[in-house]
């Protein structure tokens, strides 16, 4: 939010519009740092690099001035896919980047023949749940005590589905 205040008085400080693009292996380090800032258990750059290089994974990012602002990874199997992760830079949250990224990603998945998209989201992750509800996802199940939390407790996962056809 502070960014908006500064750019309202100093318009030359405005961030450039984010650019949607495919991810490449060289993005793994930045993506791992972004992921670590977004989740209790961040994925390593090696884990992310392996996913990016997998032909069954659609890996997309939003980039601003050569920095990743957000990324999403989905694994495709036949005509279905699952969002494995989506992460937005904490400094960019609340700017609509998640929505922009998700919409562009959905178009890429549909172009690859995906008919149904699934994901799991922690039940108390309000921001993510709002993003997915806005995109049209509906809950189709629950996984009890699925997510490990830093305090040792377990969070429930909501299983969501979005038809793309």
SULMO-V534133 format. One record per residue. N is the residue number from 1. BURIAL is 1 if it has 16 or more other C-alpha atoms within 10 Angstrom, else 0. D_CENTER is the distance of its C-alpha to the mean C-alpha in Angstrom with 2 decimals. Layout:
BEGIN
n & burial & d_center
N & BURIAL & D_CENTER
N & BURIAL & D_CENTER
END
This chain:
BEGIN
n & burial & d_center
1 & 0 & 20.34
2 & 0 & 22.94
3 & 0 & 21.71
4 & 0 & 22.75
5 & 0 & 26.17
6 & 0 & 26.88
7 & 0 & 25.96
8 & 0 & 28.11
9 & 0 & 31.09
10 & 0 & 30.24
11 & 0 & 28.71
12 & 0 & 28.72
13 & 0 & 26.01
14 & 0 & 23.46
15 & 0 & 20.26
16 & 0 & 20.12
17 & 0 & 17.97
18 & 1 & 14.64
19 & 0 & 14.97
20 & 1 & 12.66
21 & 0 & 13.49
22 & 0 & 13.31
23 & 1 & 12.61
24 & 0 & 15.81
25 & 0 & 17.21
26 & 0 & 18.08
27 & 1 & 14.46
28 & 1 & 14.24
29 & 0 & 15.96
30 & 0 & 13.94
31 & 1 & 10.59
32 & 1 & 12.43
33 & 1 & 13.63
34 & 1 & 10.39
35 & 1 & 9.22
36 & 0 & 12.77
37 & 0 & 12.60
38 & 0 & 9.82
39 & 0 & 11.30
40 & 0 & 14.98
41 & 0 & 15.02
42 & 0 & 13.12
43 & 1 & 13.19
44 & 0 & 15.88
45 & 1 & 15.91
46 & 0 & 18.01
47 & 0 & 15.65
48 & 1 & 12.86
49 & 1 & 15.69
50 & 0 & 16.94
51 & 1 & 13.83
52 & 1 & 13.64
53 & 0 & 17.36
54 & 0 & 17.32
55 & 0 & 18.38
56 & 0 & 16.92
57 & 1 & 13.30
58 & 1 & 11.63
59 & 1 & 9.80
60 & 1 & 8.85
61 & 1 & 8.61
62 & 1 & 10.05
63 & 1 & 13.15
64 & 0 & 15.84
65 & 0 & 19.14
66 & 0 & 17.99
67 & 0 & 15.43
68 & 1 & 11.69
69 & 1 & 10.33
70 & 1 & 6.60
71 & 1 & 5.13
72 & 1 & 3.86
73 & 1 & 6.90
74 & 1 & 9.12
75 & 1 & 12.76
76 & 1 & 15.45
77 & 0 & 18.82
78 & 0 & 21.45
79 & 0 & 20.30
80 & 1 & 17.50
81 & 1 & 13.95
82 & 1 & 11.59
83 & 1 & 7.83
84 & 1 & 8.23
85 & 1 & 5.16
86 & 1 & 1.60
87 & 1 & 4.10
88 & 1 & 6.53
89 & 1 & 10.10
90 & 0 & 12.33
91 & 0 & 14.88
92 & 0 & 12.90
93 & 0 & 11.76
94 & 0 & 13.81
95 & 0 & 14.14
96 & 0 & 12.18
97 & 1 & 9.64
98 & 1 & 6.70
99 & 1 & 9.32
100 & 0 & 10.46
101 & 1 & 7.48
102 & 1 & 7.08
103 & 0 & 10.88
104 & 0 & 11.41
105 & 1 & 9.34
106 & 1 & 11.44
107 & 0 & 14.45
108 & 1 & 14.00
109 & 1 & 13.81
110 & 1 & 16.80
111 & 0 & 18.61
112 & 0 & 18.38
113 & 0 & 20.09
114 & 1 & 17.52
115 & 1 & 19.18
116 & 1 & 17.17
117 & 1 & 13.53
118 & 1 & 13.01
119 & 1 & 10.69
120 & 1 & 11.77
121 & 1 & 11.09
122 & 1 & 13.61
123 & 1 & 16.29
124 & 0 & 16.64
125 & 0 & 13.10
126 & 0 & 14.34
127 & 0 & 11.75
128 & 1 & 9.02
129 & 1 & 12.05
130 & 0 & 13.18
131 & 0 & 10.14
132 & 1 & 10.54
133 & 0 & 14.29
134 & 0 & 14.37
135 & 0 & 12.90
136 & 0 & 15.64
137 & 1 & 14.34
138 & 0 & 17.29
139 & 0 & 17.96
140 & 0 & 19.91
141 & 0 & 20.37
142 & 1 & 20.09
143 & 0 & 20.09
144 & 0 & 22.36
145 & 0 & 21.89
146 & 0 & 18.89
147 & 1 & 17.03
148 & 0 & 19.18
149 & 0 & 19.25
150 & 0 & 20.80
151 & 0 & 23.93
152 & 0 & 24.59
153 & 0 & 23.88
154 & 0 & 21.67
155 & 1 & 19.11
156 & 1 & 18.94
157 & 1 & 16.05
158 & 1 & 15.97
159 & 1 & 15.58
160 & 1 & 14.39
161 & 1 & 15.37
162 & 1 & 15.19
163 & 0 & 18.04
164 & 1 & 17.38
165 & 0 & 21.10
END
